[in-house]
Amino acid sequence: MSAYLLDKGAAVMCSHGGSATPTSTSSRVKANGQFIVTQTSTYTISGCPYTTAAGVPMPCVTAQWTSAAVRVRAGGEPVLLKDSQATTTPNGVSLTVASAQMRVKGT
């Protein structure tokens, strides 16, 4: 199944509502005017409100993508799609893509 490629401007958040942004992007490939993101890019999470049952803050800090496009690559790396999966550290929850560019699809 095909899905839209993630670019630097995609709205991505952790399951708790923290905002996730890529630490790096492709330096050559753009979709809808924004550089796209590949699977090797780590995401930094800010504003995660998660606290433990004891009331101790334990926000999501980073996330790494565990799945990406099978057939589309940029710079030799698989590109991220709107339906790609990621896991956060230290909480192990997923990232959610709230919005992405809607011009370029990949599989």
N, C-alpha and C positions, 0 to 999 in steps of 0.2 A: 504494500500500500504506500502511496506517496504522501508526503507532508511538506509543509512550507519550511524553508531553511531558516535557522535562527541567525539574526544579525546582532550587531552591537546594541541596537536600540530596542531589542525585544524585552518585554516586561516579564521578568522571571522572579519568582519568590519561593521561599521555603514554605513548608506546610504550616508554619506558625505565622506567616505573614511578613517575614523579613525580606528585604529587597536584595536580589542577587545580581551581580554584575561580573562580566568576564574579565579575567586578568590579562588576556591577550586575544587578538583577533587575527584573521588572515590579513597579510599585508598587501595582497594582490587581488583578492576576489571580493566583489561587492554585489549586494542584492538590494535593489531599490535605493541605491545611494549610500548604503551603510556596509562596512566590512562585515563579512560573515564570521562565524565562530566555529572552530573545529573541536573535536572530541578531546584533544590534549589540553585545552584551556581549562584551568581551574576557575571556579566562580567564587567571589568573595561575597559574604552575606553581612548586611548591616541592618540594624533595627529589629532583630529577632527578639520577641518578647518572652520567649519560653523560660519558665522557672520550674524547678522540681517540686514535688509534693511538699517538701520541707520549706519551700519558699526561697530556695537558693537559685539565683539566676544562672542559667546554663544555655546561652543562646547558640544557635547555629552559627558557625564561623566561616566555613568553606564548604564547597561541594565539588564532587568529581563526577563526570558523566560516565555511565556504564554502558550506554548504547548510543549508536549514531547511525548515519546513513551507511548502507551496505554498498551501494553502487556509485556514490558521488563523493569525490575527494577534492580537497584544495591543498596544494603544497604537499601532496602525498598523504594527508591526514583525512579521516572521515569527517564530513561536516555534520553539525548538529541540526536536527529536525525538531519541529514543534512537538512531536511525540517521543523524542529521545528521553531516556531515563537517567536520573542522577541521584546520588546519595550524599547527604550532608554529614559533616563532622562537627561536633562530637555526637550528635543525636541520632544519626542514621535515618532521618526522614527523607522524603523525596522533594524534588523541586517541581514547581508547577509553572508552566508557560502560560501566562495570562493573555499575552498578545504577541504576534510576530508579524513580519512583513508578509504581504499576501500577493507576491508577484512570482516568486521562483519556488518551484517544488523539486524535491529529490526523493530517492528511494534508498 
